[in-house]
């Protein structure tokens, strides 16, 4: 459980430091990249967006713009990878959903996003909220709960007792949702094939048997890694190993 507490604290620091904390430092560069995109200078726009990303800006719309730029360049692998990254920050954006679906249809394999699992089907609202939003929502509900609890200690009225119990229940569901989201993002990593074609091997060595092949933009679930190799799963019946440099996560 300690590892989740550490991750939780780190995520709180990240959420409150970026992108709101220092996105203003990149306004001029983002504007330049947007202008290059508008002028159909897609490679220059992509290079500028990537430069901003490498400097530390973590933002769903930056990833979304990168995805759009790579689609214009015909690079479906990087486009899908950045759309998926954007999805972690702006999961309810309808344009993002539409563009991701379009990009997947441009791939040879046309593999849909990996199933998120039964627990996320049960907690369906978790998919519509980003991890940052869930953290902020939980902190707000926690603050309100403690304020109501303090008021109940002072006044002991049935109204405050009712609100105390209600917010305790809401806080429980909020914390549960947060840790489900954290668990899902920690243990369910979506990978995107970045090379034109890759052979999926039976083990982590190029000399091993080729089980099947995947093409650029193909979506897989990363389940393990060994040195310079990822173990991936396509579905319940197909899994194997690919070189790390052929996969984006």
C-alpha positions as CSV (number, residue, x, y, z in Angstrom):
1,X,0.0,0.0,0.0
2,X,3.0,2.3,0.6
3,X,3.8,2.5,-3.1
4,X,0.3,3.9,-3.8
5,X,0.6,6.5,-1.1
6,X,3.9,7.6,-2.6
7,X,2.4,7.7,-6.1
8,X,-0.6,9.7,-4.7
9,X,1.7,12.3,-3.1
10,X,3.8,12.7,-6.3
11,X,0.7,13.0,-8.4
12,X,-0.7,15.8,-6.2
13,X,2.6,17.7,-6.6
14,X,2.5,17.2,-10.4
15,X,-1.2,18.2,-10.7
16,X,-0.7,21.5,-8.8
17,X,2.6,22.4,-10.6
18,X,1.6,21.6,-14.1
19,X,0.2,22.6,-16.5
20,X,-1.4,25.5,-14.7
21,X,1.6,26.3,-12.7
22,X,4.0,27.0,-15.6
23,X,2.0,26.7,-18.9
24,X,2.2,30.5,-19.1
25,X,6.0,30.1,-19.7
26,X,5.2,28.3,-23.0
27,X,2.5,30.6,-24.4
28,X,4.8,32.1,-27.1
29,X,6.1,28.7,-28.2
30,X,2.7,27.2,-28.3
31,X,1.4,30.1,-30.3
32,X,4.3,29.7,-32.8
33,X,3.6,26.0,-33.1
34,X,-0.2,26.6,-33.7
35,X,0.7,29.2,-36.3
36,X,3.0,26.8,-38.2
37,X,0.2,24.2,-38.1
38,X,-2.3,26.8,-39.5
39,X,0.2,27.5,-42.3
40,X,0.4,23.8,-43.2
41,X,4.0,23.6,-42.0
42,X,3.3,20.4,-40.3
43,X,6.8,19.0,-39.7
44,X,8.0,22.3,-38.3
45,X,4.9,22.4,-36.1
46,X,5.5,18.9,-34.9
47,X,9.1,19.7,-34.1
48,X,8.0,22.8,-32.1
49,X,5.3,20.9,-30.2
50,X,7.8,18.1,-29.4
51,X,10.3,20.7,-28.2
52,X,7.7,22.1,-25.8
53,X,6.9,18.7,-24.5
54,X,10.5,17.8,-23.9
55,X,10.9,21.0,-21.9
56,X,8.3,19.7,-19.4
57,X,4.9,21.0,-20.4
58,X,2.3,18.3,-19.5
59,X,-1.0,19.2,-21.1
60,X,-3.8,17.2,-22.8
61,X,-4.3,19.8,-25.6
62,X,-0.5,19.8,-26.4
63,X,-0.7,16.0,-26.9
64,X,-4.0,16.5,-28.9
65,X,-2.3,19.1,-31.2
66,X,0.7,16.8,-31.7
67,X,-1.7,14.0,-32.7
68,X,-3.4,16.2,-35.2
69,X,0.0,17.3,-36.6
70,X,1.2,13.7,-37.0
71,X,-2.0,12.7,-38.7
72,X,-1.4,15.4,-41.3
73,X,2.1,14.0,-41.8
74,X,0.7,10.5,-42.3
75,X,2.5,9.2,-39.2
76,X,-0.3,7.2,-37.6
77,X,1.8,5.6,-34.9
78,X,2.9,8.9,-33.3
79,X,-0.6,10.4,-33.9
80,X,-2.3,7.6,-32.0
81,X,0.3,7.6,-29.2
82,X,-0.3,11.3,-28.6
83,X,-4.1,11.0,-28.8
84,X,-3.9,8.3,-26.1
85,X,-1.7,10.6,-24.0
86,X,-4.2,13.4,-24.4
87,X,-7.0,11.1,-23.4
88,X,-5.4,10.8,-19.9
89,X,-6.0,14.5,-19.4
90,X,-9.1,15.3,-21.5
91,X,-11.1,12.1,-21.6
92,X,-14.5,13.8,-22.4
93,X,-13.2,15.7,-25.4
94,X,-15.5,14.6,-28.3
95,X,-13.0,15.9,-31.0
96,X,-10.3,13.8,-29.5
97,X,-12.4,10.7,-29.5
98,X,-13.4,11.2,-33.1
99,X,-9.8,11.9,-34.2
100,X,-8.5,8.8,-32.3
101,X,-11.1,6.6,-34.0
102,X,-10.3,8.1,-37.4
103,X,-6.5,7.5,-36.8
104,X,-7.2,3.8,-35.8
105,X,-9.1,3.3,-39.0
106,X,-6.1,4.5,-41.0
107,X,-4.0,1.7,-39.6
108,X,-3.5,-1.7,-41.4
109,X,-4.5,-3.7,-38.3
110,X,-7.4,-1.4,-37.1
111,X,-7.1,-2.6,-33.5
112,X,-9.5,-0.9,-31.0
113,X,-8.3,0.4,-27.7
114,X,-7.6,-2.5,-25.2
115,X,-10.4,-3.4,-22.8
116,X,-10.1,-1.5,-19.5
117,X,-11.3,-4.5,-17.4
118,X,-14.4,-5.4,-15.4
119,X,-13.7,-3.1,-12.5
120,X,-13.7,0.0,-14.7
121,X,-16.9,-1.2,-16.3
122,X,-18.4,-1.3,-12.9
123,X,-17.0,2.1,-11.9
124,X,-18.0,3.5,-15.4
125,X,-17.7,7.2,-14.3
126,X,-14.0,6.8,-13.7
127,X,-13.3,6.7,-17.5
128,X,-14.9,10.1,-17.9
129,X,-12.6,11.8,-15.4
130,X,-8.9,12.3,-15.6
131,X,-6.7,11.3,-12.7
132,X,-6.0,15.0,-12.0
133,X,-9.8,15.7,-11.8
134,X,-10.4,12.8,-9.5
135,X,-7.6,14.0,-7.2
136,X,-9.0,17.5,-7.0
137,X,-12.6,16.3,-6.6
138,X,-11.5,14.0,-3.7
139,X,-9.6,16.8,-2.0
140,X,-12.7,19.1,-2.3
141,X,-15.1,16.5,-0.9
142,X,-12.6,15.7,1.9
143,X,-12.5,19.4,2.8
144,X,-16.2,19.7,2.8
145,X,-16.6,16.6,4.9
146,X,-14.3,17.9,7.6
147,X,-16.0,21.3,7.7
148,X,-19.4,19.6,8.1
149,X,-17.9,17.3,10.8
150,X,-16.6,20.2,12.7
151,X,-20.0,22.0,12.4
152,X,-21.7,18.8,13.7
153,X,-19.4,18.7,16.7
154,X,-20.4,22.2,17.6
155,X,-24.2,22.1,16.9
156,X,-25.1,18.4,17.0
157,X,-28.2,19.0,14.8
158,X,-29.9,16.3,12.7
159,X,-29.2,18.3,9.6
160,X,-25.5,18.3,10.1
161,X,-25.6,14.6,11.0
162,X,-27.4,13.8,7.8
163,X,-24.8,15.8,5.7
164,X,-22.0,14.3,7.7
165,X,-23.1,10.8,6.8
166,X,-23.9,11.7,3.2
167,X,-20.4,13.3,2.6
168,X,-18.7,10.4,4.3
169,X,-20.4,8.0,1.8
170,X,-19.5,10.3,-1.1
171,X,-15.9,10.6,0.1
172,X,-15.6,6.8,0.3
173,X,-16.8,6.5,-3.3
174,X,-14.5,9.3,-4.4
175,X,-11.4,7.7,-2.8
176,X,-12.3,4.3,-4.2
177,X,-12.7,5.8,-7.7
178,X,-9.3,7.5,-7.3
179,X,-7.4,4.4,-6.4
180,X,-9.2,2.4,-9.1
181,X,-8.0,4.9,-11.6
182,X,-4.5,4.9,-10.2
183,X,-4.4,1.1,-10.2
184,X,-5.7,1.0,-13.8
185,X,-3.1,3.5,-15.1
186,X,-0.3,1.9,-13.2
187,X,-1.0,-1.7,-14.3
188,X,-2.7,-1.3,-17.6
189,X,-0.3,0.4,-20.0
190,X,-1.4,0.8,-23.6
191,X,1.4,0.6,-26.2
192,X,1.4,1.8,-29.8
193,X,3.5,0.2,-32.6
194,X,5.8,2.9,-33.9
195,X,7.5,1.1,-36.7
196,X,6.1,0.1,-40.1
197,X,6.0,-3.5,-39.1
198,X,7.2,-5.6,-36.1
199,X,7.5,-9.3,-35.6
200,X,6.1,-10.4,-32.2
201,X,8.4,-13.1,-30.8
202,X,7.8,-16.0,-28.5
203,X,10.5,-14.7,-26.2
204,X,12.8,-11.7,-25.7
205,X,15.3,-12.5,-28.5
206,X,15.3,-11.8,-32.3
207,X,16.2,-15.4,-33.0
208,X,13.0,-16.8,-31.3
209,X,9.9,-17.9,-33.2
210,X,7.7,-15.2,-34.8
211,X,4.2,-15.6,-33.5
212,X,2.5,-12.9,-35.5
213,X,3.1,-9.4,-37.0
214,X,1.8,-6.0,-36.2
215,X,1.9,-2.8,-38.1
216,X,2.3,0.9,-37.3
217,X,-0.4,2.3,-35.1
218,X,-1.4,-1.1,-33.7
219,X,-2.6,-1.0,-30.1
220,X,-1.5,-3.5,-27.5
221,X,-1.5,-3.9,-23.8
222,X,2.0,-3.9,-22.2
223,X,2.2,-6.6,-19.5
224,X,5.9,-7.0,-18.8
225,X,9.4,-5.9,-19.7
226,X,12.8,-7.4,-19.8
227,X,15.9,-5.4,-20.7
228,X,15.2,-3.9,-24.1
229,X,12.0,-5.9,-24.7
230,X,8.3,-5.5,-23.9
231,X,5.9,-8.4,-23.4
232,X,2.6,-7.4,-25.0
233,X,-0.9,-8.8,-25.2
234,X,-3.2,-8.3,-28.2
235,X,-6.0,-10.4,-26.9
236,X,-6.5,-13.4,-24.7
237,X,-5.0,-15.7,-27.3
238,X,-2.2,-13.6,-28.7
239,X,0.8,-12.3,-26.8
240,X,4.5,-12.1,-27.2
241,X,7.6,-9.9,-27.1
242,X,8.7,-6.9,-29.2
243,X,11.8,-4.7,-29.0
244,X,11.2,-1.6,-26.8
245,X,12.2,0.8,-29.7
246,X,9.3,-0.5,-31.8
247,X,6.7,0.5,-29.2
248,X,5.5,3.9,-27.8
249,X,3.9,4.1,-24.3
